[in-house]
Amino acid sequence: MTALVNNAGPGSPTYSWVSAGLFDDDGILDATFLDVDNISENTEETIVTLTVTRSDNGCDASRSATVFVNNNPVVEIDVDEDSGVSNADQAICLGDIAILSALESEGNAPYTFLWNTLETDESIIVPEVVGQASFSVVVTDVNGCEAEDAIAINTFSLPEIQVSSIEDSGNTVDDDEICEGDEVTLTSFISGVSPFEYNWNDGSTSSQLTDRPTSDMLYELTVTDSRDCDNSGGIQIIVQDLPQLALSIAENSGNSSGDNTICSDDPFTLIAVNNGAGQNPTTYNWNGDSNTNGEWAATFAAQDETEIEPLIVFAENVYGCLSTLDINLVVEPLPDFLIDVQVDLSNNVGGQLLCTPTDPDWEYMWTLSDPDQVDETSGENTVTLTNTKVARGLLEITLDVLDTETGCDDQEIVPLNFPNPGECNAFFQIVGTMPFCLNESIAITDNSTLGVA
């Protein structure tokens, strides 16, 4: 407060300030300017009187003024957050929201706000910075009266998560790519404040996870540390399809073609096709024999069995995924017979070739390489040859036997020899035997048992 004093006389006048509760009397300054710092509380309005006394004659004069005192505003910073272990404990996890609000009271509205972040709203959001930070606000009311409050907020870092895969499927191990049906193990590396809690998106709660996904799968892991701060990490596992194998056998053996049944010693072609989209080229392996074009030709000779082991095909696609498929092939035996030579040197009986055993499902066909050499009389499973003609050199007789039930056939050739005259006057003999003379005969009989040729 300032007082303008005129005609104070020579010397130094004295000044006396008096108030009704605005300030303590001890705080009065003998001057025309009164700086009042210790205003009494709860003072709203008072009269202040200044008395000036001349030093030369003791004369004085007084003047009074009414003073109105405005209360200062009161401010408190409120923290609104539900992060971490406890709510509103001035500690949050990075990424969570904490709102600081200046709660004003007293003073006279409207108010203005100035934070140390230079923001001027009543509420601010704590910046995402790890560590402890102080925030303060100055509130000014309409009368220019001010109040200030400050608070410290601690922001915790989140646990760091690294998820990786362990697998030996496909072309490359641990590349986050597996073949359908194979197993993958997911492991996690965590840095932060332990102990940790683990939660996978499939409900598992351990630090690692083992699974057999049937399609592409995103695995996500949420880790919570001891300060209740959590973070998430994940990994995408790609599942490649297995080769979609289709097998067929190409053959025209026996009574029907393409029925996976062949005659012994007949060839067949095994055909494999990978119907999986985008999986070619495909490498195939047939019972240990590698092939890349999807076809395999092989010949089997059945001995004691009529069904060979299943043909197993291994197919590997461009992703290194392997699948197998097998197919059964039935091998029918050929007609099993022998031609027996029966020779009768008495009574000039004709020689006979006899095929044994006989079978009601068999058909027989005898063929002479030169029918003009000898006389021939064919039966069902026999042929009789009579040496009535003069001939020289070799003659062959062929027997074809067809099993009508299976469609399998076999053939046997018997060589005959016509020696020179003088050799017992023979006209023909079985090669490798003694000569047979004119009008003498032979008989050939098949005494074998049915089997696999």
ZABA-562268 format. One record per residue (C-alpha): x, y, z; residue number from 1. Coordinates in steps of 0.25 Angstrom, whole numbers. Layout:
<fidos>
+-------+-------+-------+-----+
!    px !    py !    pz ! num !
+-------+-------+-------+-----+
!     X !     Y !     Z ! NUM !
...
+-------+-------+-------+-----+
</fidos>
This chain:
<fidos>
+-------+-------+-------+-----+
!    px !    py !    pz ! num !
+-------+-------+-------+-----+
!     0 !     0 !     0 !   1 !
!     5 !    14 !    -3 !   2 !
!     1 !    27 !     4 !   3 !
!     4 !    41 !    -2 !   4 !
!     7 !    51 !     9 !   5 !
!     8 !    66 !     7 !   6 !
!    13 !    77 !    17 !   7 !
!    20 !    67 !    27 !   8 !
!    28 !    78 !    32 !   9 !
!    43 !    79 !    34 !  10 !
!    51 !    67 !    39 !  11 !
!    46 !    52 !    38 !  12 !
!    31 !    50 !    41 !  13 !
!    27 !    37 !    47 !  14 !
!    17 !    28 !    40 !  15 !
!     7 !    19 !    48 !  16 !
!    -1 !     8 !    40 !  17 !
!   -13 !     2 !    47 !  18 !
!   -22 !    -9 !    42 !  19 !
!   -33 !   -17 !    47 !  20 !
!   -27 !   -31 !    46 !  21 !
!   -21 !   -30 !    33 !  22 !
!    -7 !   -31 !    38 !  23 !
!     0 !   -32 !    51 !  24 !
!     4 !   -18 !    57 !  25 !
!    18 !   -23 !    58 !  26 !
!    19 !   -23 !    43 !  27 !
!    17 !    -8 !    42 !  28 !
!    27 !    -1 !    34 !  29 !
!    29 !    14 !    37 !  30 !
!    28 !    18 !    22 !  31 !
!    18 !    23 !    12 !  32 !
!    19 !     9 !     6 !  33 !
!    14 !    -3 !    13 !  34 !
!    18 !   -17 !     8 !  35 !
!     9 !   -27 !    15 !  36 !
!    14 !   -41 !    14 !  37 !
!     8 !   -47 !    27 !  38 !
!    -7 !   -44 !    24 !  39 !
!   -15 !   -51 !    35 !  40 !
!   -23 !   -63 !    30 !  41 !
!   -38 !   -63 !    27 !  42 !
!   -37 !   -48 !    25 !  43 !
!   -47 !   -43 !    14 !  44 !
!   -49 !   -28 !    17 !  45 !
!   -42 !   -18 !    26 !  46 !
!   -40 !    -3 !    29 !  47 !
!   -25 !     1 !    29 !  48 !
!   -22 !    15 !    35 !  49 !
!    -9 !    23 !    33 !  50 !
!    -5 !    34 !    44 !  51 !
!     6 !    43 !    40 !  52 !
!    12 !    52 !    52 !  53 !
!    21 !    64 !    49 !  54 !
!    34 !    63 !    56 !  55 !
!    35 !    78 !    59 !  56 !
!    22 !    81 !    65 !  57 !
!    16 !    68 !    68 !  58 !
!     4 !    70 !    59 !  59 !
!    -2 !    58 !    52 !  60 !
!   -12 !    55 !    42 !  61 !
!   -19 !    41 !    39 !  62 !
!   -26 !    35 !    27 !  63 !
!   -33 !    22 !    25 !  64 !
!   -35 !    12 !    13 !  65 !
!   -43 !     0 !    12 !  66 !
!   -35 !   -12 !     7 !  67 !
!   -41 !   -25 !     1 !  68 !
!   -33 !   -38 !     2 !  69 !
!   -35 !   -49 !    -8 !  70 !
!   -32 !   -63 !    -3 !  71 !
!   -21 !   -71 !   -11 !  72 !
!   -26 !   -83 !   -19 !  73 !
!   -22 !   -97 !   -14 !  74 !
!   -18 !  -108 !   -24 !  75 !
!   -15 !  -123 !   -22 !  76 !
!   -10 !  -132 !   -34 !  77 !
!   -19 !  -144 !   -35 !  78 !
!   -13 !  -157 !   -41 !  79 !
!   -23 !  -166 !   -49 !  80 !
!   -16 !  -179 !   -54 !  81 !
!   -19 !  -194 !   -52 !  82 !
!    -5 !  -199 !   -56 !  83 !
!     4 !  -208 !   -49 !  84 !
!     2 !  -214 !   -35 !  85 !
!    -6 !  -203 !   -29 !  86 !
!   -15 !  -193 !   -35 !  87 !
!   -12 !  -178 !   -33 !  88 !
!     1 !  -181 !   -26 !  89 !
!     9 !  -172 !   -35 !  90 !
!    16 !  -184 !   -42 !  91 !
!    12 !  -188 !   -56 !  92 !
!    16 !  -198 !   -67 !  93 !
!    21 !  -192 !   -80 !  94 !
!    10 !  -191 !   -90 !  95 !
!    -1 !  -190 !   -79 !  96 !
!    -8 !  -177 !   -78 !  97 !
!    -7 !  -168 !   -65 !  98 !
!   -15 !  -155 !   -65 !  99 !
!   -11 !  -144 !   -56 ! 100 !
!   -22 !  -134 !   -52 ! 101 !
!   -21 !  -121 !   -45 ! 102 !
!   -32 !  -121 !   -34 ! 103 !
!   -34 !  -106 !   -30 ! 104 !
!   -41 !  -100 !   -19 ! 105 !
!   -42 !   -87 !   -12 ! 106 !
!   -39 !   -75 !   -20 ! 107 !
!   -48 !   -69 !   -30 ! 108 !
!   -51 !   -76 !   -44 ! 109 !
!   -48 !   -76 !   -55 ! 110 !
!   -35 !   -82 !   -53 ! 111 !
!   -23 !   -84 !   -63 ! 112 !
!   -13 !   -95 !   -62 ! 113 !
!     2 !   -96 !   -66 ! 114 !
!     9 !  -109 !   -65 ! 115 !
!    24 !  -111 !   -65 ! 116 !
!    22 !  -118 !   -78 ! 117 !
!    16 !  -105 !   -84 ! 118 !
!     3 !  -111 !   -85 ! 119 !
!    -9 !  -102 !   -81 ! 120 !
!   -21 !  -111 !   -79 ! 121 !
!   -26 !  -115 !   -66 ! 122 !
!   -22 !  -130 !   -68 ! 123 !
!   -10 !  -136 !   -75 ! 124 !
!    -5 !  -150 !   -79 ! 125 !
!     8 !  -154 !   -74 ! 126 !
!    18 !  -156 !   -86 ! 127 !
!    23 !  -170 !   -89 ! 128 !
!    37 !  -169 !   -83 ! 129 !
!    44 !  -179 !   -75 ! 130 !
!    49 !  -174 !   -61 ! 131 !
!    44 !  -164 !   -51 ! 132 !
!    39 !  -151 !   -55 ! 133 !
!    34 !  -139 !   -47 ! 134 !
!    21 !  -131 !   -51 ! 135 !
!    17 !  -118 !   -46 ! 136 !
!     5 !  -108 !   -48 ! 137 !
!     2 !   -94 !   -45 ! 138 !
!   -12 !   -90 !   -44 ! 139 !
!   -16 !   -75 !   -45 ! 140 !
!   -30 !   -70 !   -42 ! 141 !
!   -37 !   -58 !   -48 ! 142 !
!   -31 !   -49 !   -37 ! 143 !
!   -17 !   -53 !   -41 ! 144 !
!   -15 !   -61 !   -28 ! 145 !
!    -7 !   -74 !   -30 ! 146 !
!    -4 !   -87 !   -24 ! 147 !
!     5 !   -98 !   -28 ! 148 !
!     6 !  -114 !   -26 ! 149 !
!    16 !  -124 !   -31 ! 150 !
!    17 !  -139 !   -32 ! 151 !
!    27 !  -150 !   -36 ! 152 !
!    23 !  -162 !   -46 ! 153 !
!    31 !  -174 !   -48 ! 154 !
!    29 !  -181 !   -61 ! 155 !
!    34 !  -196 !   -62 ! 156 !
!    40 !  -202 !   -74 ! 157 !
!    33 !  -214 !   -80 ! 158 !
!    38 !  -228 !   -80 ! 159 !
!    45 !  -231 !   -93 ! 160 !
!    41 !  -244 !  -101 ! 161 !
!    47 !  -252 !  -111 ! 162 !
!    40 !  -265 !  -116 ! 163 !
!    47 !  -275 !  -125 ! 164 !
!    44 !  -288 !  -131 ! 165 !
!    52 !  -302 !  -130 ! 166 !
!    48 !  -312 !  -141 ! 167 !
!    55 !  -321 !  -151 ! 168 !
!    44 !  -321 !  -161 ! 169 !
!    45 !  -318 !  -176 ! 170 !
!    58 !  -313 !  -183 ! 171 !
!    63 !  -304 !  -172 ! 172 !
!    63 !  -306 !  -157 ! 173 !
!    58 !  -296 !  -148 ! 174 !
!    53 !  -287 !  -159 ! 175 !
!    39 !  -285 !  -154 ! 176 !
!    34 !  -294 !  -165 ! 177 !
!    29 !  -308 !  -163 ! 178 !
!    22 !  -319 !  -171 ! 179 !
!     8 !  -323 !  -167 ! 180 !
!     7 !  -333 !  -156 ! 181 !
!    21 !  -330 !  -151 ! 182 !
!    24 !  -324 !  -137 ! 183 !
!    30 !  -310 !  -133 ! 184 !
!    34 !  -305 !  -120 ! 185 !
!    34 !  -290 !  -116 ! 186 !
!    43 !  -285 !  -106 ! 187 !
!    44 !  -271 !  -100 ! 188 !
!    55 !  -262 !   -95 ! 189 !
!    50 !  -251 !   -85 ! 190 !
!    58 !  -239 !   -79 ! 191 !
!    52 !  -231 !   -68 ! 192 !
!    49 !  -232 !   -53 ! 193 !
!    46 !  -247 !   -50 ! 194 !
!    38 !  -255 !   -46 ! 195 !
!    30 !  -256 !   -59 ! 196 !
!    16 !  -261 !   -62 ! 197 !
!    14 !  -267 !   -76 ! 198 !
!     1 !  -268 !   -84 ! 199 !
!     0 !  -273 !   -98 ! 200 !
!   -11 !  -271 !  -107 ! 201 !
!   -15 !  -286 !  -106 ! 202 !
!   -16 !  -285 !   -91 ! 203 !
!    -3 !  -291 !   -88 ! 204 !
!     5 !  -285 !   -76 ! 205 !
!    19 !  -290 !   -77 ! 206 !
!    31 !  -283 !   -83 ! 207 !
!    31 !  -292 !   -95 ! 208 !
!    20 !  -299 !  -104 ! 209 !
!    20 !  -311 !  -112 ! 210 !
!    10 !  -313 !  -123 ! 211 !
!     6 !  -320 !  -136 ! 212 !
!    -1 !  -309 !  -144 ! 213 !
!    -9 !  -313 !  -156 ! 214 !
!    -9 !  -300 !  -163 ! 215 !
!    -2 !  -286 !  -162 ! 216 !
!    -2 !  -282 !  -147 ! 217 !
!     1 !  -269 !  -140 ! 218 !
!     6 !  -272 !  -126 ! 219 !
!     5 !  -261 !  -116 ! 220 !
!    12 !  -260 !  -102 ! 221 !
!     8 !  -250 !   -92 ! 222 !
!    18 !  -249 !   -80 ! 223 !
!    15 !  -241 !   -67 ! 224 !
!    27 !  -237 !   -58 ! 225 !
!    27 !  -235 !   -43 ! 226 !
!    23 !  -221 !   -44 ! 227 !
!    10 !  -226 !   -52 ! 228 !
!    15 !  -220 !   -65 ! 229 !
!    13 !  -228 !   -77 ! 230 !
!    17 !  -229 !   -91 ! 231 !
!    14 !  -238 !  -103 ! 232 !
!    22 !  -245 !  -114 ! 233 !
!    19 !  -255 !  -124 ! 234 !
!    24 !  -264 !  -135 ! 235 !
!    17 !  -268 !  -148 ! 236 !
!    19 !  -283 !  -152 ! 237 !
!    16 !  -287 !  -166 ! 238 !
!    11 !  -301 !  -169 ! 239 !
!    14 !  -307 !  -182 ! 240 !
!     5 !  -317 !  -188 ! 241 !
!    10 !  -331 !  -190 ! 242 !
!    11 !  -337 !  -205 ! 243 !
!    -3 !  -341 !  -209 ! 244 !
!     1 !  -354 !  -215 ! 245 !
!    -8 !  -362 !  -225 ! 246 !
!    -3 !  -376 !  -229 ! 247 !
!    -7 !  -384 !  -241 ! 248 !
!    -1 !  -396 !  -249 ! 249 !
!     0 !  -397 !  -264 ! 250 !
!     0 !  -411 !  -269 ! 251 !
!    -7 !  -420 !  -279 ! 252 !
!    -4 !  -433 !  -274 ! 253 !
!   -14 !  -445 !  -272 ! 254 !
!   -28 !  -444 !  -275 ! 255 !
!   -31 !  -430 !  -271 ! 256 !
!   -22 !  -418 !  -272 ! 257 !
!   -20 !  -408 !  -260 ! 258 !
!   -26 !  -417 !  -250 ! 259 !
!   -12 !  -417 !  -242 ! 260 !
!   -11 !  -432 !  -245 ! 261 !
!     0 !  -437 !  -255 ! 262 !
!     6 !  -450 !  -259 ! 263 !
!    20 !  -454 !  -255 ! 264 !
!    31 !  -448 !  -263 ! 265 !
!    22 !  -437 !  -269 ! 266 !
!    26 !  -423 !  -268 ! 267 !
!    18 !  -412 !  -261 ! 268 !
!    19 !  -397 !  -259 ! 269 !
!    16 !  -390 !  -246 ! 270 !
!    11 !  -376 !  -247 ! 271 !
!    11 !  -366 !  -236 ! 272 !
!     6 !  -352 !  -237 ! 273 !
!     7 !  -341 !  -227 ! 274 !
!    -7 !  -333 !  -227 ! 275 !
!    -2 !  -323 !  -217 ! 276 !
!    -3 !  -309 !  -223 ! 277 !
!    10 !  -302 !  -224 ! 278 !
!    18 !  -313 !  -219 ! 279 !
!    26 !  -318 !  -231 ! 280 !
!    36 !  -322 !  -235 ! 281 !
!    35 !  -334 !  -226 ! 282 !
!    45 !  -345 !  -224 ! 283 !
!    40 !  -359 !  -223 ! 284 !
!    47 !  -371 !  -217 ! 285 !
!    41 !  -385 !  -220 ! 286 !
!    45 !  -396 !  -210 ! 287 !
!    59 !  -390 !  -210 ! 288 !
!    60 !  -386 !  -224 ! 289 !
!    60 !  -371 !  -227 ! 290 !
!    53 !  -365 !  -238 ! 291 !
!    48 !  -351 !  -241 ! 292 !
!    38 !  -353 !  -253 ! 293 !
!    28 !  -360 !  -245 ! 294 !
!    29 !  -373 !  -253 ! 295 !
!    35 !  -386 !  -250 ! 296 !
!    36 !  -399 !  -259 ! 297 !
!    40 !  -412 !  -253 ! 298 !
!    39 !  -427 !  -255 ! 299 !
!    36 !  -437 !  -245 ! 300 !
!    37 !  -452 !  -245 ! 301 !
!    28 !  -459 !  -235 ! 302 !
!    34 !  -472 !  -229 ! 303 !
!    26 !  -476 !  -217 ! 304 !
!    17 !  -464 !  -214 ! 305 !
!     5 !  -459 !  -222 ! 306 !
!     6 !  -445 !  -216 ! 307 !
!    18 !  -437 !  -215 ! 308 !
!    21 !  -427 !  -203 ! 309 !
!    14 !  -414 !  -205 ! 310 !
!    20 !  -404 !  -214 ! 311 !
!    24 !  -392 !  -205 ! 312 !
!    25 !  -378 !  -211 ! 313 !
!    33 !  -367 !  -204 ! 314 !
!    30 !  -353 !  -209 ! 315 !
!    37 !  -341 !  -205 ! 316 !
!    32 !  -327 !  -210 ! 317 !
!    40 !  -314 !  -211 ! 318 !
!    38 !  -311 !  -197 ! 319 !
!    45 !  -323 !  -192 ! 320 !
!    32 !  -330 !  -187 ! 321 !
!    31 !  -345 !  -189 ! 322 !
!    19 !  -354 !  -190 ! 323 !
!    17 !  -368 !  -194 ! 324 !
!     7 !  -377 !  -201 ! 325 !
!     7 !  -392 !  -204 ! 326 !
!     0 !  -400 !  -214 ! 327 !
!    -2 !  -415 !  -215 ! 328 !
!     2 !  -423 !  -227 ! 329 !
!    -3 !  -437 !  -229 ! 330 !
!     6 !  -446 !  -238 ! 331 !
!     0 !  -458 !  -244 ! 332 !
!     9 !  -470 !  -247 ! 333 !
!    10 !  -475 !  -261 ! 334 !
!     5 !  -489 !  -265 ! 335 !
!    15 !  -499 !  -259 ! 336 !
!    18 !  -511 !  -267 ! 337 !
!    28 !  -520 !  -273 ! 338 !
!    28 !  -528 !  -286 ! 339 !
!    32 !  -542 !  -284 ! 340 !
!    37 !  -550 !  -296 ! 341 !
!    32 !  -565 !  -296 ! 342 !
!    39 !  -574 !  -305 ! 343 !
!    33 !  -588 !  -309 ! 344 !
!    43 !  -596 !  -318 ! 345 !
!    33 !  -608 !  -319 ! 346 !
!    23 !  -610 !  -329 ! 347 !
!    27 !  -598 !  -337 ! 348 !
!    17 !  -589 !  -328 ! 349 !
!    18 !  -574 !  -331 ! 350 !
!    26 !  -565 !  -322 ! 351 !
!    18 !  -556 !  -312 ! 352 !
!    21 !  -543 !  -306 ! 353 !
!    12 !  -542 !  -293 ! 354 !
!    10 !  -529 !  -285 ! 355 !
!     7 !  -531 !  -270 ! 356 !
!     0 !  -528 !  -262 ! 357 !
!   -13 !  -524 !  -268 ! 358 !
!   -23 !  -513 !  -264 ! 359 !
!   -37 !  -511 !  -268 ! 360 !
!   -34 !  -496 !  -269 ! 361 !
!   -22 !  -498 !  -278 ! 362 !
!   -22 !  -497 !  -293 ! 363 !
!   -11 !  -504 !  -301 ! 364 !
!    -5 !  -501 !  -315 ! 365 !
!     6 !  -510 !  -322 ! 366 !
!    13 !  -504 !  -333 ! 367 !
!    24 !  -511 !  -342 ! 368 !
!    35 !  -502 !  -348 ! 369 !
!    33 !  -511 !  -361 ! 370 !
!    21 !  -519 !  -361 ! 371 !
!    26 !  -526 !  -374 ! 372 !
!    37 !  -533 !  -367 ! 373 !
!    29 !  -543 !  -359 ! 374 !
!    14 !  -547 !  -357 ! 375 !
!     7 !  -541 !  -345 ! 376 !
!    -5 !  -544 !  -337 ! 377 !
!    -9 !  -534 !  -327 ! 378 !
!   -17 !  -537 !  -314 ! 379 !
!   -21 !  -527 !  -303 ! 380 !
!    -8 !  -528 !  -296 ! 381 !
!    -1 !  -538 !  -304 ! 382 !
!     5 !  -539 !  -318 ! 383 !
!     9 !  -551 !  -325 ! 384 !
!    20 !  -551 !  -336 ! 385 !
!    23 !  -562 !  -345 ! 386 !
!    36 !  -563 !  -353 ! 387 !
!    31 !  -567 !  -367 ! 388 !
!    38 !  -557 !  -375 ! 389 !
!    52 !  -555 !  -379 ! 390 !
!    57 !  -542 !  -373 ! 391 !
!    70 !  -536 !  -369 ! 392 !
!    74 !  -526 !  -359 ! 393 !
!    67 !  -519 !  -347 ! 394 !
!    53 !  -518 !  -344 ! 395 !
!    46 !  -511 !  -333 ! 396 !
!    32 !  -513 !  -327 ! 397 !
!    26 !  -502 !  -318 ! 398 !
!    16 !  -504 !  -307 ! 399 !
!     8 !  -491 !  -303 ! 400 !
!    -1 !  -493 !  -290 ! 401 !
!   -11 !  -482 !  -287 ! 402 !
!   -17 !  -481 !  -273 ! 403 !
!   -31 !  -476 !  -277 ! 404 !
!   -34 !  -472 !  -262 ! 405 !
!   -23 !  -463 !  -260 ! 406 !
!   -19 !  -460 !  -275 ! 407 !
!    -5 !  -464 !  -272 ! 408 !
!     3 !  -473 !  -282 ! 409 !
!    16 !  -479 !  -284 ! 410 !
!    23 !  -487 !  -295 ! 411 !
!    33 !  -498 !  -296 ! 412 !
!    41 !  -503 !  -308 ! 413 !
!    46 !  -517 !  -311 ! 414 !
!    57 !  -518 !  -321 ! 415 !
!    57 !  -531 !  -330 ! 416 !
!    69 !  -535 !  -339 ! 417 !
!    69 !  -543 !  -352 ! 418 !
!    83 !  -550 !  -352 ! 419 !
!    90 !  -555 !  -365 ! 420 !
!    86 !  -569 !  -370 ! 421 !
!    95 !  -580 !  -365 ! 422 !
!    92 !  -576 !  -351 ! 423 !
!    83 !  -587 !  -348 ! 424 !
!    76 !  -583 !  -361 ! 425 !
!    70 !  -572 !  -352 ! 426 !
!    61 !  -561 !  -357 ! 427 !
!    60 !  -553 !  -344 ! 428 !
!    63 !  -553 !  -330 ! 429 !
!    62 !  -543 !  -318 ! 430 !
!    74 !  -534 !  -317 ! 431 !
!    83 !  -540 !  -307 ! 432 !
!    78 !  -554 !  -307 ! 433 !
!    81 !  -567 !  -315 ! 434 !
!    76 !  -567 !  -329 ! 435 !
!    62 !  -573 !  -332 ! 436 !
!    61 !  -582 !  -344 ! 437 !
!    51 !  -582 !  -355 ! 438 !
!    37 !  -585 !  -351 ! 439 !
!    42 !  -584 !  -336 ! 440 !
!    35 !  -575 !  -328 ! 441 !
!    36 !  -565 !  -316 ! 442 !
!    27 !  -560 !  -306 ! 443 !
!    29 !  -547 !  -298 ! 444 !
!    22 !  -545 !  -284 ! 445 !
!    21 !  -533 !  -275 ! 446 !
!    22 !  -539 !  -261 ! 447 !
!    24 !  -526 !  -253 ! 448 !
!    16 !  -520 !  -242 ! 449 !
!     9 !  -506 !  -243 ! 450 !
!    18 !  -495 !  -238 ! 451 !
!    24 !  -482 !  -242 ! 452 !
!    33 !  -482 !  -254 ! 453 !
+-------+-------+-------+-----+
</fidos>
